[in-house]
Amino acid sequence: MSTIRQLASLFQGRRIVIPLVIGLGVAIGMISYDFKPEALEAIEWRRDSTLWIMIAILFMVFRDLGYIVRLRILSDKLLNWKQSFQLTFLWEFASAISPGIIGGTAAAFVLLAQEKIGTGRSTAIVLVTSFLDVLFYVLLVPILLLFTGLHNHVPSIQMPSGIISSNVILGYFITSYIFLFLWAALVFIVLFFRPKLLGRLLRFTFSLPVLKKWKSKAEEWENELIETSRQYGSKSFSFWFQAFGATLFSWTARFAVVNCIILAFGASPDHFDVYVRQLIMWCILLIPVTPGASGLAEAVFPAFLQPYFANFSLAKIGAVVWRILSYYPYLLIGFVLFPIWIRRIINTRKLS
C-alpha cells in the first residue's frame, strides 16, 4: 500500500464518527444525568457573555496561527504559508482522531515527509515541535505552582466505574510531569549534543520486521537527520526565541479559551488558578485510548472547573461548549482539508 493510500485510510470519514459519537454521547448522558432545570436560572447571559465566547473563538484562531508560524520557522521557511496552514490543521485533525498519549505525532512524520523537505528534516521538525511543547509545560508548571500551590487544585473525579481520588490524580500528575521532564531532556540531548545516537535509533527502528522494507532508505534518512540536528544546534538565539515565542503564544491562547468560557457564564475566576487546573487536566487527558480523549475530556472538565461555575450542571454545559470550540471544528476542517492537500501533493509529484 502506498503512503498516500495509508494516509487516506487514516483520514477516512469513519474515524470522525467514532470520537463524535463517544464525545457527544458522554456529553448528553452527563448533562441529562441528575440535571436540574432550575440550575439554568443561574446563567446570566448578557452582551458580555456573547463577547467572551467570541473572544474564545479568537483565541482558538491565535492558537492555530502560532502553530503555523512555528512550523514556518522550524522548516527554515522551506514550507510556505499555504503548506504550513494545511499541515497544521491536518496535524490537529490527526490528534483529534488519535488516542491522547499518541496524539498526531505519528501522522505528522508522514505528512511532513510528503512535502519534499526530506524525511530526516521532517523527523527533526516533529521532534523539535514536541520538545518545544513539552518545554513550555515543564517550565510553566513550577512557575504557576509557586503562586497558587497544588493540593487545592486536584479534585476527585466521578467516573462510571467509581470515584478516582484526588491522591491518585495527584500521584499520576507528578509521575507524568517527571516523565515529560525526562522526555524533554532526552530530546534536547539527542538533537543538540548526540544526533548520532538519534540516527542509530532510527536505523534500529527500521531494522524491525514490520519496517524492514524501508531499511535501505534508513541510512540516507539517518545522515539527513544528523545534518538537520547539527543545523538546529547552530541556530541563533533569535531563531529559538521566535520558535519558543510562537509555542508560548499558542499554548497561552489555548488555555485562555477556558477562562473566556467561565467569564461568559458570569463568573470572575482567579485566572492563575484556572490555568493550573488546566495544566493538571492536560496530563490526565494523555491517559485515554479513545480518539482525542473523547468521553474523558467531557467528564474531567466539570470535575476540575466546577468551582468557577454557579453549579455543577452549568459546569457540564461549560464542558460541552469547550469541546465545541476547541475540538469538534478540527474534525470537520481536517475532513474537508485532507482531499485538497492530497490533490496538491499528487499534482506536485506529477510536475516534478
Helices and strands as residue ranges (DSSP letters): H 3-10, H 14-32, G 37-42, H 47-74, H 81-96, H 105-113, H 119-148, G 151-153, E 157-159, E 162-164, H 166-192, H 195-205, G 209-214, H 215-233, H 237-264, H 271-284, H 296-305, G 306-308, H 312-326, H 328-351
